[in-house]
């Protein structure tokens, strides 16, 4: 897996935006990516120092459209903590 293919984009929710003020950012990443790969790619793309990376795999949720039911897609989420004083412009 090539490194530019690891990060798909930021997760924009109310909870993730509130974490940005403390230097905590949330990204949607490739399911096969490891924490060290995510850390090196964030540091390379944004030029910041990463202190900690937490990952979690989301579960599919049931969704309905009329009488038809389906499921949302699953993805891996990375919660990245930056060094004191570092920030990323979103």
Wavefront OBJ file of the C-alpha trace (Angstrom):
o trace
v 0.000 0.000 0.000
v 1.361 3.381 -0.976
v 1.362 6.084 1.693
v -0.676 8.726 -0.225
v -3.565 6.237 -0.368
v -3.813 5.931 3.428
v -5.711 9.116 4.388
v -9.094 9.665 2.724
v -10.106 12.875 4.493
v -11.175 14.457 7.765
v -14.237 13.373 9.714
v -16.400 16.466 10.149
v -18.719 16.094 13.144
v -19.506 18.324 16.088
v -17.431 16.142 18.416
v -14.392 16.060 16.104
v -14.474 19.833 15.537
v -14.496 20.448 19.316
v -11.368 18.287 19.627
v -9.468 20.462 17.144
v -8.951 23.167 19.781
v -7.022 20.689 21.975
v -4.892 19.469 19.042
v -6.922 16.289 18.406
v -7.940 15.619 14.792
v -10.020 12.805 13.290
v -9.420 11.289 9.847
v -11.018 8.559 7.757
v -8.219 6.137 6.772
v -7.667 2.894 4.859
v -8.739 -0.239 6.754
v -5.333 -1.877 6.210
v -3.295 1.094 7.534
v -1.327 0.694 10.765
v -0.809 3.356 13.419
v 2.824 3.932 12.402
v 1.852 4.363 8.743
v -0.885 6.831 9.699
v 1.507 8.780 11.936
v 4.211 9.087 9.270
v 1.720 10.113 6.584
v 0.095 12.829 8.762
v 3.543 14.215 9.624
v 4.596 14.189 5.964
v 1.413 15.737 4.523
v 0.811 18.451 7.119
v 4.317 19.085 8.527
v 3.321 18.588 12.172
v 4.589 16.411 15.047
v 2.191 13.580 15.995
v 2.251 12.429 19.626
v -0.406 9.702 19.615
v -2.651 7.819 17.168
v -5.799 5.951 18.228
v -7.735 3.896 15.673
v -11.150 2.295 15.588
v -13.202 0.374 13.061
v -16.742 1.665 12.680
v -19.683 -0.722 12.412
v -22.314 -0.680 9.694
v -25.585 0.938 10.734
v -29.050 0.024 9.449
v -30.683 2.620 7.202
v -34.129 2.623 5.637
v -35.443 4.245 2.489
v -39.154 3.577 2.392
v -39.676 -0.137 2.871
v -36.134 -1.066 1.801
v -33.428 -1.600 4.384
v -29.701 -1.494 3.904
v -26.489 -0.833 5.764
v -23.981 2.007 5.720
v -20.369 1.312 4.802
v -17.764 0.524 7.430
v -14.480 2.401 7.623
v -11.478 2.926 9.885
v -11.182 6.149 11.851
v -7.893 7.559 13.182
v -7.882 10.013 16.077
v -4.558 11.866 15.959
v -3.128 13.899 18.846
v -0.580 16.552 17.858
v 2.295 18.006 19.866
v 1.633 21.090 21.989
v 1.325 24.182 19.794
v 0.823 22.296 16.511
v -2.339 22.626 14.429
v -3.733 21.629 11.040
v -5.795 24.004 8.891
v -8.998 22.290 7.750
l 1 2 3 4 5 6 7 8 9 10 11 12 13 14 15 16 17 18 19 20 21 22 23 24 25 26 27 28 29 30 31 32 33 34 35 36 37 38 39 40 41 42 43 44 45 46 47 48 49 50 51 52 53 54 55 56 57 58 59 60 61 62 63 64 65 66 67 68 69 70 71 72 73 74 75 76 77 78 79 80 81 82 83 84 85 86 87 88 89 90
